[in-house]
Amino acid sequence: MQEFLNKFTLSIKNNLKGIILILIASIFTAVGQLFWKLSNGTNIMLLLIGFMCYGLGAVLMILAFRYGSLSVIHPMLSFGYIIAIFLGTAVLNEQITPLKLIAIAIIMIGVVLIGGGDV
């Protein structure tokens, strides 16, 4: 167990800049998609804001891949699903069901296990 924790810690240290960038990118892409939803396909201003947020997220993804291992950074994009669930709840009054909570836990466990396997 101690060996796993040492490898995990080393993996996080080696990929920290990429991890931070990919988490910020996930936020921007989820917010961009929220603006697309809010635009309802008719409000051009919200649609454009959504494209700008999503585009910024894409640029940050490209930068993140420069500063971390693909096998660690790419799975972290799945945090966008978690962010989207919370945005849907906060902005669109969607419900977080027990099944969604289980899914969030599975995503987080998977990302942690994959992210720790870089070294």
A tleap script that builds the chain and sets N, CA, C and O, in Angstrom:
source leaprc.protein.ff14SB
mol = sequence {
  NMET GLN GLU PHE LEU ASN LYS PHE THR LEU
  SER ILE LYS ASN ASN LEU LYS GLY ILE ILE
  LEU ILE LEU ILE ALA SER ILE PHE THR ALA
  VAL GLY GLN LEU PHE TRP LYS LEU SER ASN
  GLY THR ASN ILE MET LEU LEU LEU ILE GLY
  PHE MET CYS TYR GLY LEU GLY ALA VAL LEU
  MET ILE LEU ALA PHE ARG TYR GLY SER LEU
  SER VAL ILE HIE PRO MET LEU SER PHE GLY
  TYR ILE ILE ALA ILE PHE LEU GLY THR ALA
  VAL LEU ASN GLU GLN ILE THR PRO LEU LYS
  LEU ILE ALA ILE ALA ILE ILE MET ILE GLY
  VAL VAL LEU ILE GLY GLY GLY ASP CVAL
}
set mol.1.N position { 0.828 -1.201 0.000 }
set mol.1.CA position { 0.000 0.000 0.000 }
set mol.1.C position { 0.871 1.264 0.000 }
set mol.1.O position { 0.582 2.237 -0.697 }
set mol.2.N position { 1.948 1.223 0.803 }
set mol.2.CA position { 2.842 2.370 0.869 }
set mol.2.C position { 3.487 2.651 -0.485 }
set mol.2.O position { 3.679 3.806 -0.865 }
set mol.3.N position { 3.820 1.576 -1.212 }
set mol.3.CA position { 4.417 1.746 -2.541 }
set mol.3.C position { 3.437 2.437 -3.491 }
set mol.3.O position { 3.826 3.314 -4.263 }
set mol.4.N position { 2.162 2.036 -3.429 }
set mol.4.CA position { 1.150 2.670 -4.269 }
set mol.4.C position { 1.032 4.159 -3.940 }
set mol.4.O position { 0.962 4.998 -4.837 }
set mol.5.N position { 1.010 4.476 -2.645 }
set mol.5.CA position { 0.884 5.878 -2.241 }
set mol.5.C position { 2.091 6.691 -2.696 }
set mol.5.O position { 1.944 7.841 -3.109 }
set mol.6.N position { 3.278 6.104 -2.623 }
set mol.6.CA position { 4.472 6.809 -3.098 }
set mol.6.C position { 4.402 7.061 -4.597 }
set mol.6.O position { 4.729 8.152 -5.064 }
set mol.7.N position { 3.973 6.047 -5.355 }
set mol.7.CA position { 3.846 6.202 -6.809 }
set mol.7.C position { 2.766 7.232 -7.143 }
set mol.7.O position { 2.930 8.065 -8.034 }
set mol.8.N position { 1.672 7.151 -6.413 }
set mol.8.CA position { 0.569 8.089 -6.639 }
set mol.8.C position { 1.029 9.525 -6.399 }
set mol.8.O position { 0.768 10.412 -7.212 }
set mol.9.N position { 1.708 9.743 -5.286 }
set mol.9.CA position { 2.199 11.083 -4.955 }
set mol.9.C position { 3.180 11.581 -6.007 }
set mol.9.O position { 3.126 12.745 -6.406 }
set mol.10.N position { 4.068 10.717 -6.454 }
set mol.10.CA position { 5.031 11.092 -7.484 }
set mol.10.C position { 4.342 11.424 -8.807 }
set mol.10.O position { 4.735 12.357 -9.507 }
set mol.11.N position { 3.307 10.647 -9.141 }
set mol.11.CA position { 2.554 10.899 -10.366 }
set mol.11.C position { 1.875 12.269 -10.313 }
set mol.11.O position { 1.894 13.016 -11.291 }
set mol.12.N position { 1.281 12.590 -9.173 }
set mol.12.CA position { 0.616 13.891 -9.017 }
set mol.12.C position { 1.646 15.012 -9.146 }
set mol.12.O position { 1.397 16.003 -9.832 }
set mol.13.N position { 2.800 14.866 -8.493 }
set mol.13.CA position { 3.837 15.898 -8.571 }
set mol.13.C position { 4.330 16.088 -9.999 }
set mol.13.O position { 4.521 17.221 -10.442 }
set mol.14.N position { 4.537 14.989 -10.724 }
set mol.14.CA position { 5.054 15.068 -12.094 }
set mol.14.C position { 4.057 15.681 -13.070 }
set mol.14.O position { 4.454 16.253 -14.086 }
set mol.15.N position { 2.782 15.567 -12.773 }
set mol.15.CA position { 1.736 16.006 -13.701 }
set mol.15.C position { 0.907 17.177 -13.175 }
set mol.15.O position { -0.131 17.504 -13.749 }
set mol.16.N position { 1.356 17.811 -12.088 }
set mol.16.CA position { 0.514 18.785 -11.395 }
set mol.16.C position { 0.049 19.930 -12.296 }
set mol.16.O position { -1.129 20.286 -12.277 }
set mol.17.N position { 0.948 20.504 -13.074 }
set mol.17.CA position { 0.562 21.624 -13.939 }
set mol.17.C position { -0.493 21.180 -14.953 }
set mol.17.O position { -1.464 21.897 -15.194 }
set mol.18.N position { -0.305 20.005 -15.545 }
set mol.18.CA position { -1.280 19.473 -16.493 }
set mol.18.C position { -2.614 19.171 -15.843 }
set mol.18.O position { -3.670 19.397 -16.435 }
set mol.19.N position { -2.563 18.655 -14.609 }
set mol.19.CA position { -3.794 18.334 -13.877 }
set mol.19.C position { -4.593 19.604 -13.615 }
set mol.19.O position { -5.804 19.637 -13.835 }
set mol.20.N position { -3.925 20.635 -13.152 }
set mol.20.CA position { -4.616 21.904 -12.875 }
set mol.20.C position { -5.228 22.470 -14.155 }
set mol.20.O position { -6.376 22.914 -14.157 }
set mol.21.N position { -4.460 22.453 -15.237 }
set mol.21.CA position { -4.976 22.983 -16.512 }
set mol.21.C position { -6.169 22.174 -17.014 }
set mol.21.O position { -7.137 22.751 -17.510 }
set mol.22.N position { -6.114 20.846 -16.895 }
set mol.22.CA position { -7.216 20.032 -17.410 }
set mol.22.C position { -8.470 20.203 -16.556 }
set mol.22.O position { -9.582 20.129 -17.079 }
set mol.23.N position { -8.311 20.431 -15.253 }
set mol.23.CA position { -9.479 20.685 -14.411 }
set mol.23.C position { -10.137 22.018 -14.768 }
set mol.23.O position { -11.363 22.121 -14.810 }
set mol.24.N position { -9.319 23.027 -15.023 }
set mol.24.CA position { -9.865 24.327 -15.453 }
set mol.24.C position { -10.523 24.181 -16.826 }
set mol.24.O position { -11.580 24.761 -17.075 }
set mol.25.N position { -9.896 23.405 -17.715 }
set mol.25.CA position { -10.475 23.165 -19.043 }
set mol.25.C position { -11.828 22.465 -18.918 }
set mol.25.O position { -12.762 22.787 -19.653 }
set mol.26.N position { -11.937 21.520 -18.001 }
set mol.26.CA position { -13.210 20.816 -17.789 }
set mol.26.C position { -14.304 21.769 -17.337 }
set mol.26.O position { -15.458 21.652 -17.749 }
set mol.27.N position { -13.926 22.715 -16.486 }
set mol.27.CA position { -14.896 23.713 -16.023 }
set mol.27.C position { -15.371 24.565 -17.200 }
set mol.27.O position { -16.572 24.773 -17.371 }
set mol.28.N position { -14.433 25.059 -18.011 }
set mol.28.CA position { -14.807 25.914 -19.140 }
set mol.28.C position { -15.663 25.168 -20.166 }
set mol.28.O position { -16.615 25.736 -20.703 }
set mol.29.N position { -15.336 23.908 -20.443 }
set mol.29.CA position { -16.138 23.180 -21.431 }
set mol.29.C position { -17.540 22.904 -20.895 }
set mol.29.O position { -18.516 22.975 -21.643 }
set mol.30.N position { -17.644 22.590 -19.608 }
set mol.30.CA position { -18.969 22.354 -19.023 }
set mol.30.C position { -19.797 23.639 -19.002 }
set mol.30.O position { -20.996 23.612 -19.280 }
set mol.31.N position { -19.163 24.754 -18.674 }
set mol.31.CA position { -19.868 26.045 -18.672 }
set mol.31.C position { -20.280 26.409 -20.095 }
set mol.31.O position { -21.382 26.912 -20.312 }
set mol.32.N position { -19.403 26.158 -21.060 }
set mol.32.CA position { -19.754 26.416 -22.457 }
set mol.32.C position { -20.974 25.624 -22.884 }
set mol.32.O position { -21.866 26.158 -23.545 }
set mol.33.N position { -21.019 24.364 -22.513 }
set mol.33.CA position { -22.170 23.532 -22.855 }
set mol.33.C position { -23.431 24.014 -22.154 }
set mol.33.O position { -24.523 23.936 -22.716 }
set mol.34.N position { -23.285 24.517 -20.921 }
set mol.34.CA position { -24.434 25.079 -20.207 }
set mol.34.C position { -24.987 26.289 -20.964 }
set mol.34.O position { -26.202 26.437 -21.102 }
set mol.35.N position { -24.096 27.149 -21.452 }
set mol.35.CA position { -24.557 28.310 -22.215 }
set mol.35.C position { -25.257 27.884 -23.505 }
set mol.35.O position { -26.232 28.511 -23.919 }
set mol.36.N position { -24.762 26.818 -24.138 }
set mol.36.CA position { -25.457 26.308 -25.329 }
set mol.36.C position { -26.871 25.888 -24.967 }
set mol.36.O position { -27.818 26.180 -25.697 }
set mol.37.N position { -27.012 25.199 -23.836 }
set mol.37.CA position { -28.331 24.749 -23.385 }
set mol.37.C position { -29.223 25.958 -23.085 }
set mol.37.O position { -30.393 25.988 -23.467 }
set mol.38.N position { -28.657 26.950 -22.399 }
set mol.38.CA position { -29.436 28.134 -22.042 }
set mol.38.C position { -29.850 28.942 -23.267 }
set mol.38.O position { -30.881 29.615 -23.249 }
set mol.39.N position { -29.050 28.879 -24.331 }
set mol.39.CA position { -29.373 29.642 -25.543 }
set mol.39.C position { -30.601 29.082 -26.230 }
set mol.39.O position { -31.282 29.787 -26.975 }
set mol.40.N position { -30.883 27.814 -25.981 }
set mol.40.CA position { -32.032 27.139 -26.595 }
set mol.40.C position { -31.963 27.214 -28.126 }
set mol.40.O position { -32.977 27.084 -28.813 }
set mol.41.N position { -30.760 27.423 -28.639 }
set mol.41.CA position { -30.574 27.494 -30.080 }
set mol.41.C position { -31.077 28.776 -30.709 }
set mol.41.O position { -31.002 28.937 -31.927 }
set mol.42.N position { -31.586 29.687 -29.904 }
set mol.42.CA position { -32.151 30.920 -30.462 }
set mol.42.C position { -31.445 32.184 -29.979 }
set mol.42.O position { -31.408 33.177 -30.706 }
set mol.43.N position { -30.888 32.171 -28.775 }
set mol.43.CA position { -30.215 33.348 -28.234 }
set mol.43.C position { -28.759 33.329 -28.690 }
set mol.43.O position { -27.933 32.606 -28.133 }
set mol.44.N position { -28.461 34.116 -29.689 }
set mol.44.CA position { -27.136 34.111 -30.312 }
set mol.44.C position { -26.050 34.524 -29.321 }
set mol.44.O position { -24.950 33.971 -29.354 }
set mol.45.N position { -26.333 35.480 -28.447 }
set mol.45.CA position { -25.322 35.942 -27.498 }
set mol.45.C position { -24.900 34.809 -26.556 }
set mol.45.O position { -23.707 34.599 -26.335 }
set mol.46.N position { -25.867 34.087 -26.005 }
set mol.46.CA position { -25.536 32.968 -25.118 }
set mol.46.C position { -24.808 31.861 -25.884 }
set mol.46.O position { -23.903 31.216 -25.355 }
set mol.47.N position { -25.213 31.655 -27.119 }
set mol.47.CA position { -24.563 30.651 -27.957 }
set mol.47.C position { -23.086 31.017 -28.188 }
set mol.47.O position { -22.210 30.156 -28.098 }
set mol.48.N position { -22.822 32.282 -28.481 }
set mol.48.CA position { -21.448 32.742 -28.699 }
set mol.48.C position { -20.609 32.656 -27.420 }
set mol.48.O position { -19.442 32.269 -27.463 }
set mol.49.N position { -21.208 33.018 -26.290 }
set mol.49.CA position { -20.500 32.892 -25.016 }
set mol.49.C position { -20.146 31.425 -24.770 }
set mol.49.O position { -19.051 31.112 -24.304 }
set mol.50.N position { -21.073 30.543 -25.086 }
set mol.50.CA position { -20.815 29.111 -24.949 }
set mol.50.C position { -19.662 28.652 -25.819 }
set mol.50.O position { -18.815 27.875 -25.377 }
set mol.51.N position { -19.626 29.132 -27.062 }
set mol.51.CA position { -18.525 28.776 -27.965 }
set mol.51.C position { -17.188 29.310 -27.444 }
set mol.51.O position { -16.165 28.632 -27.542 }
set mol.52.N position { -17.198 30.528 -26.892 }
set mol.52.CA position { -15.956 31.100 -26.368 }
set mol.52.C position { -15.455 30.301 -25.161 }
set mol.52.O position { -14.263 30.015 -25.055 }
set mol.53.N position { -16.364 29.945 -24.258 }
set mol.53.CA position { -15.967 29.147 -23.092 }
set mol.53.C position { -15.444 27.783 -23.524 }
set mol.53.O position { -14.414 27.320 -23.034 }
set mol.54.N position { -16.156 27.148 -24.438 }
set mol.54.CA position { -15.747 25.829 -24.900 }
set mol.54.C position { -14.406 25.917 -25.627 }
set mol.54.O position { -13.549 25.050 -25.454 }
set mol.55.N position { -14.222 26.955 -26.435 }
set mol.55.CA position { -12.955 27.146 -27.147 }
set mol.55.C position { -11.795 27.369 -26.194 }
set mol.55.O position { -10.707 26.830 -26.396 }
set mol.56.N position { -12.025 28.166 -25.153 }
set mol.56.CA position { -10.986 28.384 -24.150 }
set mol.56.C position { -10.653 27.069 -23.447 }
set mol.56.O position { -9.490 26.785 -23.162 }
set mol.57.N position { -11.678 26.277 -23.172 }
set mol.57.CA position { -11.446 24.967 -22.578 }
set mol.57.C position { -10.611 24.082 -23.476 }
set mol.57.O position { -9.745 23.353 -22.992 }
set mol.58.N position { -10.853 24.130 -24.774 }
set mol.58.CA position { -10.077 23.320 -25.725 }
set mol.58.C position { -8.617 23.759 -25.754 }
set mol.58.O position { -7.718 22.920 -25.804 }
set mol.59.N position { -8.375 25.067 -25.725 }
set mol.59.CA position { -7.000 25.573 -25.709 }
set mol.59.C position { -6.295 25.121 -24.420 }
set mol.59.O position { -5.136 24.709 -24.453 }
set mol.60.N position { -6.998 25.200 -23.300 }
set mol.60.CA position { -6.402 24.759 -22.039 }
set mol.60.C position { -6.120 23.255 -22.046 }
set mol.60.O position { -5.146 22.806 -21.440 }
set mol.61.N position { -6.965 22.474 -22.728 }
set mol.61.CA position { -6.708 21.034 -22.857 }
set mol.61.C position { -5.402 20.796 -23.597 }
set mol.61.O position { -4.590 19.969 -23.182 }
set mol.62.N position { -5.202 21.512 -24.680 }
set mol.62.CA position { -3.974 21.365 -25.462 }
set mol.62.C position { -2.762 21.691 -24.594 }
set mol.62.O position { -1.763 20.972 -24.620 }
set mol.63.N position { -2.851 22.766 -23.833 }
set mol.63.CA position { -1.752 23.125 -22.930 }
set mol.63.C position { -1.542 22.068 -21.859 }
set mol.63.O position { -0.406 21.744 -21.516 }
set mol.64.N position { -2.627 21.534 -21.335 }
set mol.64.CA position { -2.523 20.517 -20.283 }
set mol.64.C position { -1.765 19.300 -20.779 }
set mol.64.O position { -0.965 18.724 -20.041 }
set mol.65.N position { -2.005 18.904 -22.014 }
set mol.65.CA position { -1.326 17.733 -22.560 }
set mol.65.C position { 0.174 17.970 -22.729 }
set mol.65.O position { 0.947 17.014 -22.797 }
set mol.66.N position { 0.587 19.217 -22.797 }
set mol.66.CA position { 2.023 19.532 -22.856 }
set mol.66.C position { 2.700 19.299 -21.514 }
set mol.66.O position { 3.889 18.984 -21.458 }
set mol.67.N position { 1.941 19.455 -20.433 }
set mol.67.CA position { 2.524 19.440 -19.097 }
set mol.67.C position { 2.177 18.193 -18.287 }
set mol.67.O position { 2.323 18.195 -17.065 }
set mol.68.N position { 1.732 17.159 -18.930 }
set mol.68.CA position { 1.429 15.943 -18.186 }
set mol.68.C position { 1.309 14.753 -19.107 }
set mol.68.O position { 1.213 14.896 -20.326 }
set mol.69.N position { 1.317 13.592 -18.518 }
set mol.69.CA position { 1.184 12.353 -19.281 }
set mol.69.C position { -0.245 12.194 -19.784 }
set mol.69.O position { -1.205 12.458 -19.059 }
set mol.70.N position { -0.372 11.767 -21.011 }
set mol.70.CA position { -1.693 11.573 -21.604 }
set mol.70.C position { -2.528 10.595 -20.773 }
set mol.70.O position { -3.729 10.798 -20.595 }
set mol.71.N position { -1.891 9.536 -20.264 }
set mol.71.CA position { -2.619 8.518 -19.505 }
set mol.71.C position { -3.142 9.045 -18.172 }
set mol.71.O position { -4.052 8.454 -17.592 }
set mol.72.N position { -2.586 10.131 -17.686 }
set mol.72.CA position { -3.063 10.739 -16.446 }
set mol.72.C position { -4.047 11.862 -16.747 }
set mol.72.O position { -5.110 11.953 -16.133 }
set mol.73.N position { -3.680 12.711 -17.694 }
set mol.73.CA position { -4.459 13.927 -17.963 }
set mol.73.C position { -5.792 13.632 -18.649 }
set mol.73.O position { -6.824 14.166 -18.243 }
set mol.74.N position { -5.783 12.801 -19.667 }
set mol.74.CA position { -7.008 12.583 -20.446 }
set mol.74.C position { -8.179 12.044 -19.613 }
set mol.74.O position { -9.296 12.540 -19.766 }
set mol.75.N position { -7.971 11.057 -18.743 }
set mol.75.CA position { -9.114 10.591 -17.931 }
set mol.75.C position { -9.717 11.680 -17.056 }
set mol.75.O position { -10.885 11.592 -16.677 }
set mol.76.N position { -8.946 12.695 -16.732 }
set mol.76.CA position { -9.458 13.771 -15.879 }
set mol.76.C position { -10.474 14.648 -16.592 }
set mol.76.O position { -11.173 15.435 -15.953 }
set mol.77.N position { -10.560 14.521 -17.903 }
set mol.77.CA position { -11.622 15.234 -18.626 }
set mol.77.C position { -13.000 14.786 -18.158 }
set mol.77.O position { -13.978 15.521 -18.299 }
set mol.78.N position { -13.078 13.581 -17.600 }
set mol.78.CA position { -14.376 13.086 -17.141 }
set mol.78.C position { -14.909 13.880 -15.951 }
set mol.78.O position { -16.077 13.734 -15.589 }
set mol.79.N position { -14.068 14.720 -15.335 }
set mol.79.CA position { -14.583 15.618 -14.302 }
set mol.79.C position { -15.595 16.597 -14.890 }
set mol.79.O position { -16.413 17.155 -14.158 }
set mol.80.N position { -15.549 16.807 -16.192 }
set mol.80.CA position { -16.540 17.656 -16.853 }
set mol.80.C position { -17.957 17.134 -16.661 }
set mol.80.O position { -18.903 17.915 -16.561 }
set mol.81.N position { -18.104 15.802 -16.611 }
set mol.81.CA position { -19.428 15.217 -16.363 }
set mol.81.C position { -19.924 15.584 -14.971 }
set mol.81.O position { -21.097 15.904 -14.780 }
set mol.82.N position { -19.020 15.534 -14.006 }
set mol.82.CA position { -19.394 15.876 -12.633 }
set mol.82.C position { -19.767 17.347 -12.535 }
set mol.82.O position { -20.763 17.703 -11.904 }
set mol.83.N position { -18.966 18.197 -13.159 }
set mol.83.CA position { -19.241 19.631 -13.150 }
set mol.83.C position { -20.586 19.915 -13.812 }
set mol.83.O position { -21.356 20.745 -13.329 }
set mol.84.N position { -20.867 19.227 -14.916 }
set mol.84.CA position { -22.142 19.429 -15.621 }
set mol.84.C position { -23.333 19.040 -14.741 }
set mol.84.O position { -24.370 19.702 -14.771 }
set mol.85.N position { -23.185 17.985 -13.973 }
set mol.85.CA position { -24.277 17.577 -13.069 }
set mol.85.C position { -24.549 18.679 -12.050 }
set mol.85.O position { -25.705 19.023 -11.801 }
set mol.86.N position { -23.494 19.231 -11.462 }
set mol.86.CA position { -23.681 20.279 -10.463 }
set mol.86.C position { -24.181 21.582 -11.084 }
set mol.86.O position { -24.978 22.289 -10.466 }
set mol.87.N position { -23.730 21.911 -12.292 }
set mol.87.CA position { -24.254 23.098 -12.981 }
set mol.87.C position { -25.733 22.912 -13.318 }
set mol.87.O position { -26.532 23.837 -13.173 }
set mol.88.N position { -26.085 21.716 -13.766 }
set mol.88.CA position { -27.489 21.435 -14.073 }
set mol.88.C position { -28.372 21.574 -12.850 }
set mol.88.O position { -29.507 22.042 -12.938 }
set mol.89.N position { -27.844 21.166 -11.714 }
set mol.89.CA position { -28.598 21.289 -10.468 }
set mol.89.C position { -28.721 22.749 -10.043 }
set mol.89.O position { -29.802 23.204 -9.668 }
set mol.90.N position { -27.606 23.481 -10.101 }
set mol.90.CA position { -27.594 24.864 -9.625 }
set mol.90.C position { -28.333 25.824 -10.547 }
set mol.90.O position { -29.014 26.738 -10.081 }
set mol.91.N position { -28.202 25.619 -11.854 }
set mol.91.CA position { -28.743 26.598 -12.809 }
set mol.91.C position { -30.078 26.149 -13.408 }
set mol.91.O position { -30.978 26.966 -13.604 }
set mol.92.N position { -30.201 24.869 -13.693 }
set mol.92.CA position { -31.384 24.375 -14.398 }
set mol.92.C position { -32.381 23.640 -13.502 }
set mol.92.O position { -33.379 23.100 -13.977 }
set mol.93.N position { -32.096 23.630 -12.210 }
set mol.93.CA position { -32.955 22.962 -11.219 }
set mol.93.C position { -33.143 21.470 -11.496 }
set mol.93.O position { -34.199 20.908 -11.204 }
set mol.94.N position { -32.123 20.837 -12.056 }
set mol.94.CA position { -32.183 19.395 -12.260 }
set mol.94.C position { -31.891 18.704 -10.929 }
set mol.94.O position { -31.261 19.283 -10.044 }
set mol.95.N position { -32.344 17.488 -10.801 }
set mol.95.CA position { -32.178 16.740 -9.562 }
set mol.95.C position { -30.950 15.842 -9.617 }
set mol.95.O position { -30.646 15.249 -10.652 }
set mol.96.N position { -30.246 15.749 -8.487 }
set mol.96.CA position { -29.158 14.774 -8.368 }
set mol.96.C position { -29.766 13.540 -7.715 }
set mol.96.O position { -30.115 13.548 -6.535 }
set mol.97.N position { -29.883 12.491 -8.500 }
set mol.97.CA position { -30.479 11.245 -8.015 }
set mol.97.C position { -29.404 10.378 -7.354 }
set mol.97.O position { -28.210 10.610 -7.542 }
set mol.98.N position { -29.835 9.385 -6.584 }
set mol.98.CA position { -28.854 8.457 -6.003 }
set mol.98.C position { -27.986 7.782 -7.074 }
set mol.98.O position { -26.805 7.529 -6.840 }
set mol.99.N position { -28.556 7.493 -8.230 }
set mol.99.CA position { -27.780 6.881 -9.307 }
set mol.99.C position { -26.688 7.832 -9.804 }
set mol.99.O position { -25.574 7.398 -10.098 }
set mol.100.N position { -27.005 9.120 -9.897 }
set mol.100.CA position { -25.993 10.101 -10.304 }
set mol.100.C position { -24.878 10.197 -9.259 }
set mol.100.O position { -23.709 10.345 -9.612 }
set mol.101.N position { -25.237 10.113 -7.977 }
set mol.101.CA position { -24.220 10.137 -6.928 }
set mol.101.C position { -23.292 8.933 -7.030 }
set mol.101.O position { -22.082 9.058 -6.841 }
set mol.102.N position { -23.856 7.775 -7.326 }
set mol.102.CA position { -23.041 6.570 -7.519 }
set mol.102.C position { -22.118 6.761 -8.722 }
set mol.102.O position { -20.938 6.414 -8.668 }
set mol.103.N position { -22.654 7.308 -9.791 }
set mol.103.CA position { -21.848 7.545 -10.995 }
set mol.103.C position { -20.706 8.518 -10.711 }
set mol.103.O position { -19.586 8.312 -11.178 }
set mol.104.N position { -20.982 9.570 -9.953 }
set mol.104.CA position { -19.948 10.534 -9.583 }
set mol.104.C position { -18.842 9.834 -8.798 }
set mol.104.O position { -17.660 10.063 -9.053 }
set mol.105.N position { -19.215 8.995 -7.860 }
set mol.105.CA position { -18.219 8.264 -7.056 }
set mol.105.C position { -17.374 7.351 -7.937 }
set mol.105.O position { -16.157 7.271 -7.765 }
set mol.106.N position { -18.011 6.669 -8.871 }
set mol.106.CA position { -17.273 5.765 -9.768 }
set mol.106.C position { -16.290 6.543 -10.639 }
set mol.106.O position { -15.149 6.121 -10.825 }
set mol.107.N position { -16.734 7.673 -11.167 }
set mol.107.CA position { -15.849 8.510 -11.986 }
set mol.107.C position { -14.643 8.957 -11.161 }
set mol.107.O position { -13.504 8.866 -11.618 }
set mol.108.N position { -14.896 9.436 -9.957 }
set mol.108.CA position { -13.803 9.938 -9.125 }
set mol.108.C position { -12.823 8.822 -8.753 }
set mol.108.O position { -11.610 9.031 -8.786 }
set mol.109.N position { -13.328 7.664 -8.406 }
set mol.109.CA position { -12.460 6.530 -8.081 }
set mol.109.C position { -11.630 6.132 -9.298 }
set mol.109.O position { -10.430 5.883 -9.177 }
set mol.110.N position { -12.259 6.072 -10.459 }
set mol.110.CA position { -11.538 5.712 -11.681 }
set mol.110.C position { -10.439 6.688 -12.018 }
set mol.110.O position { -9.338 6.281 -12.390 }
set mol.111.N position { -10.719 7.974 -11.893 }
set mol.111.CA position { -9.711 8.991 -12.203 }
set mol.111.C position { -8.542 8.889 -11.226 }
set mol.111.O position { -7.385 8.999 -11.630 }
set mol.112.N position { -8.833 8.683 -9.974 }
set mol.112.CA position { -7.768 8.570 -8.970 }
set mol.112.C position { -6.912 7.337 -9.243 }
set mol.112.O position { -5.684 7.409 -9.175 }
set mol.113.N position { -7.544 6.212 -9.549 }
set mol.113.CA position { -6.775 4.990 -9.806 }
set mol.113.C position { -5.943 5.092 -11.080 }
set mol.113.O position { -4.800 4.637 -11.107 }
set mol.114.N position { -6.489 5.671 -12.111 }
set mol.114.CA position { -5.737 5.823 -13.358 }
set mol.114.C position { -4.631 6.869 -13.180 }
set mol.114.O position { -3.505 6.661 -13.633 }
set mol.115.N position { -4.939 7.974 -12.533 }
set mol.115.CA position { -3.950 9.033 -12.328 }
set mol.115.C position { -2.776 8.592 -11.478 }
set mol.115.O position { -1.675 9.124 -11.616 }
set mol.116.N position { -2.997 7.634 -10.608 }
set mol.116.CA position { -1.933 7.155 -9.750 }
set mol.116.C position { -1.036 6.128 -10.419 }
set mol.116.O position { -0.016 5.739 -9.850 }
set mol.117.N position { -1.389 5.690 -11.598 }
set mol.117.CA position { -0.621 4.641 -12.252 }
set mol.117.C position { 0.402 5.127 -13.249 }
set mol.117.O position { 0.867 4.349 -14.082 }
set mol.118.N position { 0.763 6.387 -13.186 }
set mol.118.CA position { 1.678 6.954 -14.179 }
set mol.118.C position { 3.124 6.549 -13.975 }
set mol.118.O position { 3.885 6.459 -14.939 }
set mol.119.N position { 3.507 6.310 -12.757 }
set mol.119.CA position { 4.928 6.037 -12.470 }
set mol.119.C position { 5.202 4.556 -12.445 }
set mol.119.O position { 6.339 4.143 -12.219 }
savepdb mol mol.pdb
quit
